[in-house]
Amino acid sequence: MLPYRLVYHERYDLNLGEHVFPSRKFKWLHDRMLHTRFAQPEDFEAPEPATDDDVRLVHDADYVARLRSGTLSYQEILRLEIPYSRQMVEAFWQAAGGSILAARLALRDGIGFNIGGGFHHAFPAHGEGFCAINDIAIAVRRLQADGLIRRAMVVDCDVHHGNGTAAVFANDQSVFTLSIHQFNNYPSEKPLSSLDIHLPDGTEDAEYLHRLGNGYRAALAMFKPELVMYVAGADPYREDQLGGLQLTFDGLMERDRLVIGTALTHDIPVAIVLAGGYAESVEDTITIHANTAAVAKEVLGKVKV
């Protein structure tokens, strides 16, 4: 049995059809974990969907109502870059519920792992970049509202800047946002995070890990969060279709060890969400996500010993 829980629901699939974002990857990752016996059925916990009240902790009520009723404008749907469907909306609510649950489990077990989520491009009043609502921010706000935490840190290692998350928490001293990303990539406008690490095209493992380690360790020492929300994007991978960095499988696993291990050695729990991944071979994306789960198990085992 795993030393932490895997949060998953079959409704995570966004119903996108043939799309560069393979939203069926959540099911494929779940199935691989069972097939390889990394996890047993009892290691998975199904979340309840976020409530509309949960979502309104971050998002404007009018925007939530338009999403729910299917009355987004044509321009709003274009900005999302994914087809609208009721199943898509339900999947986002389900994923947000998963991130809330993963955060709660992290407080209990040290790690909570949502096989989904990471929709960091959603702003309070609009969605964009495949992200309709920001599950990361919703989870933080829910735990704060429940009095479970006061201070949280978002460590966003997706290849794309976490613009929506930065905007949600702008001027909020209770949440520290760190984004390490390829500078010359989507989004064109990058609101200021608490710490932005802009990387040049073609950055490889060593430079990535050096710059992340320096920024992350300094931020932890200064801010002292009670929870880290780790956005473990697979798209810094060197064969990603929407990325321009050059990280290897090994480099991405070292990234995971750095983020998860550094927090746990400071007794800070880590909630993990998956975010992007658009490798030429979807099997590579699934491998990267599976490796993150394996690193979490490895690091948590060492810390508990």
Residue, then its C-alpha position, 0 to 999 in steps of 0.5 A: m500500500l502506498p504511504y499517501r493517497l492518489v486522488y482520481h475520478e473517472r470524470y476527469d476526462l474533459n471530453l476534448g476528442e482529438h486535441v493537443f491536450p490529451s485529457r484521457k491521460f488521467k485515466w491512462l495514468h490511473d490504469r498504468m499505476l494499477h497495471t504495473r502494480f505501483a498502486q492497488p485499488e485501495d490506494f485511490e480515493a475518489p473526490e467529490p466535485a467542488t461546490d459552486d461556493d468553492v469555485r466562487l472563492v476564486h472566480d466571479a459569480d457571473y463567470v461561474a454562472r455562464l460556465r454552468s449554464g453554457t452561456l459563455s460568449y463565442q470569444e470566451i470559448l475561443r480564449l479557452e481553446i477547448p470545445y465547450s460541453r457540459q462534460m467539460v465543465e463537470a470535469f473541471w469541477q471534479a478536478a477542483g474537488g480533487s485538488i481540495l482533497a489532495a491538499r487535505l490529504a497532504l496535511r494528514d499524510g505529508i503528500g496528497f497526489n491529484i491525478g488531474g488538476g493544475f489548471h493554472h491559466a484560469f483567471p477570476a473572470h475568464g478561462e484561457g489556455f485549456c483552463a476553465i477554473n483554477d483548481i490550485a487557487i480554489a484548493v488554497r482558498r478552501l483550506q484557508a476558509d476552513g481554517l486548516i492553513r493560513r499560508a500557502m506556496v504554489v510552486d509551478c513547474d509547468v513549462h508555461h507561466g502560471n499567469g492565472t494563479a499569479a493574478v488570483f493571488a496578486n498582492d495577497q501576503s498569505v500566498f507565495t507564487l513561484s513560477i519557473h517557465q520558458f520565457n518565450n512561450y505562452p502566455s504572452e502577458k505574464p502577471l508578476s508572480s511572487l517569484d518568476i524564474h524566466l528560462p531561455d529556450g533550450t534550457e537543459d537539466a543542470e541549469y534548470l535545477h540550479r535556478l529552481g533550487n536557488g529560488y525555491r530554497a530562498a523562498l521557503a526560508m523567507f516565506k515558511p508556508e504551511l502547504v506547498m501546492y506543486v504544479a508538476g507539469a510534464d511539458p518541460y520535457r525535451e520532446d514536448q510539442l508545446g514546450g521549448l525546454q530540454l529536460t530529460f526524464d532524469g532531469l524531471m525526476e530530479r526536479d520532483r525530488l527537489v520540490i517534494g524533498t525540500a518541503l518535506t524535510h522542512d515538515i511542509p506537506v505537499a499537494i501535487v497536481l499534474a498540469g500540462g504535458y503534450a509529448e509527441s508520444v503520450e506514453d512519454t507524458i504518462t511516464i513523466h507523471a508516473n515518475t512524479a508519483a514514484v519520486a513522491k513515494e521514495v522521498l516520503g519513505k526516506v523522510k518518515v524513516 
